[in-house]
């Protein structure tokens, strides 16, 4: 029975290389959260649990080039992670930054949970690795067209993505 339970659990929880980001609020904000990145074949599963958002709103959510949150406003994380020189865009489209992700959608209490799978990025070493990159939650929704940022506004929270 124990081996059967272990087998069932391994089907639910991918066991590939992992990374974690602990979102901390930027100065004057209250947004926090935990985000897990798990390599699943040639894709990465991203599970995010974020709170302190504006209720019933969309918020831009991006991997940024630098894993540096020292500036207080998140600007030290630099621009979107873009190792292949693509334009900013919707992650469902073929051309987009590696760091472009779907917006967080908060509920009435300002909480958002995401469980999605992304291509282009990797937890494994290489040019598309998210290890050492920054993760940013923005104040506004991403319009997926304005270059190079999606016009997503101020940075509410910042994190370093590190191996888990």
C-alpha positions as CSV (number, residue, x, y, z in Angstrom):
1,X,0.0,0.0,0.0
2,X,2.8,2.4,0.8
3,X,4.4,2.0,-2.6
4,X,1.1,2.6,-4.3
5,X,0.6,5.9,-2.4
6,X,4.1,6.9,-3.3
7,X,3.4,6.2,-7.0
8,X,0.2,8.3,-6.9
9,X,2.0,11.2,-5.2
10,X,4.7,11.2,-7.9
11,X,2.1,11.5,-10.6
12,X,0.7,14.7,-9.0
13,X,4.0,16.3,-8.1
14,X,6.7,16.6,-10.9
15,X,10.1,15.6,-9.6
16,X,12.4,17.5,-12.0
17,X,14.9,20.2,-11.1
18,X,13.2,23.0,-9.1
19,X,13.6,26.7,-8.3
20,X,11.8,28.9,-5.9
21,X,11.1,32.6,-5.6
22,X,10.0,34.3,-2.4
23,X,8.3,37.5,-3.4
24,X,8.8,40.5,-1.0
25,X,7.0,43.8,-1.3
26,X,8.7,46.8,-2.8
27,X,8.8,50.0,-0.7
28,X,5.3,51.1,0.2
29,X,3.6,47.9,-1.0
30,X,2.2,44.8,0.7
31,X,2.4,42.1,-2.1
32,X,4.1,38.9,-1.1
33,X,4.1,35.3,-2.3
34,X,5.8,32.1,-3.2
35,X,6.5,30.8,-6.7
36,X,7.8,27.3,-7.6
37,X,9.4,26.5,-11.0
38,X,9.7,22.8,-11.8
39,X,11.3,21.4,-14.9
40,X,8.9,18.9,-16.6
41,X,10.6,17.6,-19.8
42,X,11.3,20.6,-22.0
43,X,8.8,22.8,-20.2
44,X,8.6,24.4,-16.8
45,X,5.6,24.2,-14.5
46,X,5.0,27.5,-12.6
47,X,2.9,27.4,-9.4
48,X,2.4,30.8,-7.8
49,X,0.5,31.9,-4.6
50,X,0.5,35.7,-4.3
51,X,-1.4,37.9,-1.8
52,X,-1.6,41.7,-1.1
53,X,-2.8,42.5,-4.7
54,X,-5.6,44.9,-5.6
55,X,-8.8,42.9,-5.4
56,X,-10.4,41.6,-8.6
57,X,-7.6,43.0,-10.8
58,X,-5.0,41.7,-13.3
59,X,-1.4,42.3,-12.5
60,X,1.6,41.9,-14.8
61,X,3.9,39.0,-13.8
62,X,7.3,38.7,-15.4
63,X,10.7,37.1,-15.1
64,X,13.3,39.9,-15.2
65,X,16.9,39.8,-16.3
66,X,18.6,40.4,-12.9
67,X,18.0,38.7,-9.6
68,X,18.5,41.9,-7.8
69,X,15.8,43.5,-5.6
70,X,18.1,45.9,-3.7
71,X,16.7,49.1,-5.2
72,X,13.5,49.1,-3.1
73,X,11.3,49.7,-6.1
74,X,12.2,46.6,-8.1
75,X,14.0,48.5,-10.8
76,X,17.3,46.8,-10.0
77,X,15.8,43.6,-11.5
78,X,16.2,45.4,-14.9
79,X,14.1,44.5,-17.9
80,X,12.3,41.3,-18.9
81,X,14.4,38.2,-19.3
82,X,14.9,37.9,-23.1
83,X,17.8,35.7,-24.0
84,X,16.6,35.3,-27.6
85,X,15.9,38.9,-28.5
86,X,12.2,38.5,-29.1
87,X,9.6,41.2,-28.8
88,X,7.4,41.5,-25.7
89,X,4.1,39.6,-26.1
90,X,1.6,37.2,-24.9
91,X,3.2,33.9,-23.8
92,X,0.5,32.1,-25.8
93,X,1.9,33.6,-29.0
94,X,5.0,32.2,-30.8
95,X,7.1,35.4,-30.4
96,X,7.5,36.7,-26.8
97,X,10.2,37.3,-24.2
98,X,11.2,34.2,-22.2
99,X,10.2,36.2,-19.2
100,X,6.6,37.0,-20.4
101,X,4.0,35.2,-18.3
102,X,0.2,35.4,-18.1
103,X,-1.2,38.0,-15.8
104,X,-2.0,37.2,-12.2
105,X,-5.8,37.5,-11.6
106,X,-6.6,38.4,-8.0
107,X,-9.8,37.4,-6.2
108,X,-12.0,39.6,-4.0
109,X,-9.5,39.3,-1.2
110,X,-6.5,40.3,-3.3
111,X,-5.1,36.7,-3.6
112,X,-4.0,35.0,-6.8
113,X,-3.0,31.4,-7.5
114,X,-1.5,30.3,-10.8
115,X,-0.6,26.8,-12.0
116,X,0.6,26.9,-15.6
117,X,3.3,25.4,-17.8
118,X,5.6,27.6,-19.9
119,X,8.0,26.9,-22.8
120,X,11.2,28.8,-23.6
121,X,12.4,29.0,-20.0
122,X,14.3,26.3,-18.1
123,X,15.3,25.4,-14.6
124,X,18.3,23.6,-16.0
125,X,21.6,25.4,-16.8
126,X,21.7,27.2,-20.1
127,X,20.8,30.5,-21.8
128,X,17.1,30.2,-20.9
129,X,17.6,29.2,-17.2
130,X,15.6,31.2,-14.7
131,X,18.1,30.5,-11.9
132,X,19.5,33.8,-10.7
133,X,16.8,35.9,-12.5
134,X,14.4,38.3,-10.9
135,X,10.6,37.8,-10.6
136,X,8.3,40.9,-10.5
137,X,4.6,41.4,-9.8
138,X,3.4,44.7,-11.4
139,X,0.6,47.1,-10.4
140,X,-1.3,47.0,-13.7
141,X,-2.3,44.4,-16.3
142,X,0.1,43.6,-19.1
143,X,-1.3,44.8,-22.5
144,X,1.0,42.4,-24.3
145,X,1.7,44.9,-27.0
146,X,3.6,47.9,-25.6
147,X,7.3,47.4,-26.2
148,X,9.3,46.3,-24.3
149,X,7.3,46.1,-21.0
150,X,3.6,45.6,-21.7
151,X,2.9,48.9,-19.9
152,X,2.4,46.9,-16.6
153,X,3.2,49.8,-14.3
154,X,5.0,49.9,-11.0
155,X,6.7,46.9,-9.4
156,X,4.7,45.7,-6.3
157,X,7.0,42.8,-5.4
158,X,10.4,41.4,-6.3
159,X,12.2,38.1,-5.8
160,X,15.4,36.3,-6.7
161,X,14.8,32.9,-8.4
162,X,17.1,30.4,-6.7
163,X,17.5,26.6,-6.8
164,X,15.2,24.7,-4.5
